[in-house]
Each structure stands twice: as C-alpha cells, then as structure tokens.
Amino acid sequence: MIIRVRAHIKLYIGAGKRRTPFTSGYRPLFDVLEDTKTSGMITLLDRDDFGPGDEGVVEIKFINANCEEGTRFHIYESVEPLGEGFVLELLETSS
C-alpha cells in the first residue's frame, strides 16, 4: 500500500548527520511507528533542494506505513536519525 501525504519536515545539523542537500526523488527510510522503518520518497514543493538545518512542507509517498494527520516520524539514512517530521494531510492511499 502507498500512502501519499503532505508533511512538515526538519533536517538536523551536526556530526554524523547529512552534510549535503537532497532534491525531489530522495528515498530515505522513515520510522513512522517506533522501531518499524519503511521506505518512502520525498517530493519538494517549493524549492529545488533541501539541506541540513532546513525546515519546510514536502510531499511524501510512504510504502506500507500506517499513518494519519498528526503522525510524527523520523527520517534515516543509517542508524542515527537525520531529521524529523509530522503528517499535515493525507492526500491519497492506493494498493
């Protein structure tokens, strides 16, 4: 199942965090339910890239994630989270 949402995200700054910006199509891991990571894809809505320290609204397609408006999540590339976010609006659910 694919769930498309509009979400507010924030990337962390610091040692062991992402050092370069990403563009639309970025596919990190998301921790939507504690200790349950899922894949997804971020689409940027109002900019060309999103870098460390940035905050803003994006569209995310989660794969097999159970979420609703207000659901909080973390963004990962490895073991440590590189950012966080929360769901603003559910846009579409498809099989």
C-alpha positions as CSV (number, residue, x, y, z in Angstrom):
1,M,0.0,0.0,0.0
2,I,1.3,3.5,-0.8
3,I,0.2,6.5,1.2
4,R,0.8,10.0,-0.2
5,V,0.9,12.8,2.4
6,R,1.8,16.4,2.8
7,A,4.2,16.7,5.8
8,H,6.4,19.3,7.6
9,I,10.0,18.1,7.9
10,K,13.2,19.4,9.5
11,L,16.7,18.2,8.9
12,Y,19.2,18.1,11.8
13,I,22.6,19.7,11.7
14,G,25.7,18.2,13.4
15,A,28.3,15.4,13.4
16,G,27.1,12.2,11.8
17,K,24.2,14.0,10.0
18,R,23.6,14.7,6.4
19,R,26.1,17.3,5.0
20,T,24.6,17.9,1.6
21,P,21.2,18.9,0.3
22,F,18.8,16.5,-1.4
23,T,16.4,17.0,-4.3
24,S,13.0,15.6,-5.2
25,G,13.1,11.9,-5.5
26,Y,15.1,11.4,-2.3
27,R,14.3,7.9,-0.8
28,P,15.4,7.7,2.8
29,L,14.0,5.4,5.5
30,F,11.2,6.6,7.7
31,D,10.4,5.5,11.3
32,V,6.7,6.0,11.4
33,L,5.9,3.5,14.1
34,E,8.5,3.1,16.8
35,D,11.2,0.5,15.7
36,T,9.4,0.0,12.4
37,K,11.2,1.5,9.4
38,T,9.6,1.9,6.0
39,S,10.7,3.2,2.6
40,G,9.3,6.3,1.0
41,M,10.1,9.1,-1.5
42,I,10.2,12.9,-0.8
43,T,9.0,15.4,-3.4
44,L,9.9,19.0,-2.8
45,L,7.1,21.5,-3.3
46,D,8.6,25.0,-3.1
47,R,12.3,24.6,-3.6
48,D,14.9,22.8,-5.7
49,D,16.9,21.3,-2.8
50,F,16.6,20.7,1.0
51,G,19.7,20.9,3.1
52,P,20.8,20.4,6.7
53,G,19.0,22.9,9.0
54,D,16.2,23.4,6.5
55,E,12.5,23.1,7.5
56,G,9.5,23.1,5.3
57,V,6.5,21.3,3.7
58,V,7.0,18.4,1.3
59,E,5.0,15.6,-0.2
60,I,6.0,12.0,0.9
61,K,4.9,8.7,-0.6
62,F,5.2,6.1,2.2
63,I,5.3,2.4,1.4
64,N,3.3,0.3,3.8
65,A,3.1,2.9,6.6
66,N,0.1,3.3,8.8
67,C,-0.3,7.0,9.5
68,E,-2.8,9.8,9.8
69,E,-2.8,13.5,10.3
70,G,-0.5,14.5,13.2
71,T,1.6,11.3,13.0
72,R,5.2,12.0,13.9
73,F,8.1,10.3,12.2
74,H,11.9,10.3,11.9
75,I,14.0,10.3,8.7
76,Y,17.0,8.0,8.5
77,E,19.9,7.1,6.1
78,S,21.7,4.9,8.6
79,V,21.4,4.2,12.3
80,E,21.0,7.8,13.6
81,P,18.0,9.9,12.6
82,L,18.9,12.8,10.3
83,G,15.6,14.6,10.6
84,E,12.0,14.5,11.8
85,G,8.6,15.5,10.7
86,F,4.8,15.2,11.1
87,V,1.9,14.5,8.7
88,L,-0.1,17.6,7.9
89,E,-2.6,16.0,5.5
90,L,-3.4,12.6,3.9
91,L,-3.6,13.1,0.2
92,E,-4.1,9.6,-1.3
93,T,-4.0,5.9,-0.4
94,S,-3.5,3.2,-3.1
95,S,-2.8,-0.5,-3.2
